[in-house]
Amino acid sequence: MTDTRNLKIEIGHRSIIFAILFILSLKFLVVIQSILITLFISFLLSTAIFPLVNALHRFRIPRALSTAVILVLLVVGVSLIFASIMPLVISQTNAFLIRFPDLLDQLGSYSIDSSVLTSQISNLSGNILRLAFDTFSVGVMLMTILVITFYLVQERAHLDERLRYLFGDRSEKAKKMYLEIETQLGKWVRTMAILMFLIGLQTYIGLELIGIEYALPLALIAGLLEIIPNIGPTIAAIPAAIVGFATSPIHGFLTVGLAALIQQLENNVLVPNLMKSSTGLHPVITIVALLIGFQLGGALLAVLSLPLVLAGKIVLLHFYSEKNS
């Protein structure tokens, strides 16, 4: 004898409205993704410079003045560095890209159509209008980041008042969590900036001593990719190894040895001394965060996924400790 029962599922109008609003919210977040990224970059920069602004404020220097001076000095310093090295970087990079197919052919393990790469380089160099537009867009974005950073640092002085307004009696716990996020993210930004510079400098000096061509662009690649933990240093070592082995087997092995030496120096000396308390993430979590970030928003969001996960980790730990207290 079979038991037949009618299963009735009722979906109320509130559930339908909630589902529609949720989908629209996700769509809206995707649309304003670039704005959210700009805000988060500004927040990261503000956490990085706030300790210096706070230190200057103790000497009765107004926060607005010290923030403006620090941001101007930062822009001027970066601009001077790029202006001094960019001509050499461009010339070496162009020469490297043109010779890259020949370098691979010299290894004897790869075969690519050099005409394809040459045509792509010609297209890149010929598209001046698009390059100018992209440069203008990046300039506007950087200026927006600087302005938002300035105001975020000024608002930092009113943190207690803002938290009391938002959280009421729970403002002290919210402040403790915010300060930890601010400290960890600020430390992450400062540490990564120093690591990128030191790794790039060490790579340049090492490649010059070995006698590898295109040392400057290869060192820049190593410094920039340092921002991607675990994966970045390995990727950066590949073009340097290709140039080294194309020169001679000895140069190739010396280049690989140099990359391994710098990596060991970073792991055992630089990171422990620059980052006194661990702000790192498990390698698996790091790789997954990078992949998700890259899938959702490209290389920029992939990099920003790391501090986002780090902030999320702090929030979850606070909620967990509060729940079990």
C-alpha positions, 0 to 999 in steps of 0.5 A: 500500500503506497502512501501518497501525500501532497507536498505543498511549498508556499513562497510568500511575497516577502521571499520573492521581494527579498530574492529580487532585491538580493539579485539586484544588489549583487548586480549593483555591486558588480556595476560599481566594482571600480568605485569599491576598488578605488575606495578600498585602495584609498582605505589601504593607503590611509592605514599606511600613512596614518601612523606618520600623520599621527606622529607629526600631530604630536608635534602640533602639526595639523593633520590636514597639513601633514597628510597633504605633505606626505601625499605630495611627497609620495607622489613626487618621490614615485614620479621622480623614480619613474621619470629617472628609470622609465627611459631605460626600462622602455628601451630595455623592455622593447629590446627584450620583447623583440629578442624574446622569440630568439631567446626561446629558440636558443633554448631549443625547447620551444618554437614560436612564431616571432612575426606574431609577437613583432606585430603585437609590439608594433600595434602596441607602439602604434596605438598612441591615442588609446595609450594616452586615454588609458594614461589619463584614466589612470591619472584621474583614478590616482588623483581620486584615490589621493583625495579620498585618502586625504579625507579618510585620514582627516575623518580618522580623528572622529573615529570614536564619535562615528562608532558610537553613532553606528554601534551605540553600546557596542562601540568599544568592541567595534573600535577594537576590531577596527583598530586591529584591521587598521593596524594589520592592513597598514602593516601589510601595505608598508611591508609589501612596499618595502619588500617590493623595493628590496627584492627589485633592488637585490634582483637588479644587483644580482643580475648585473653581477652575473652579467644578465642582459635586461637586468632592469626590466627583469628586476622590476618584474621581480619587485612588482610580482613580490606583491603576489605571495607564493606564486609571484617570485616563481613567475618572476624567476621564469623570464630571468632564467630564460634570458640566463640559459639563452646566454649560457648554461652557467648564466642560467644556473646562476640566475636560478640560484640567485632567485632561490637565494633571494627567496630564502633571504626574504623568507628567513631575514626580510619578512621576519624582521619587517613583519614582527607579528604574523599578518600572513595567510595560509598558502592555500587560502592565499592561492584560492583568494588570488584565483577568485579575485582574478576571476571576478575583477582581473589582476588588480582585484586579485592583489586586493583580495589578500588584504580583503581576506585578511580583514575578513579573517580579523572580523570572523575571529572577533565574532567567534571570540565574542560568541564564545566569551 
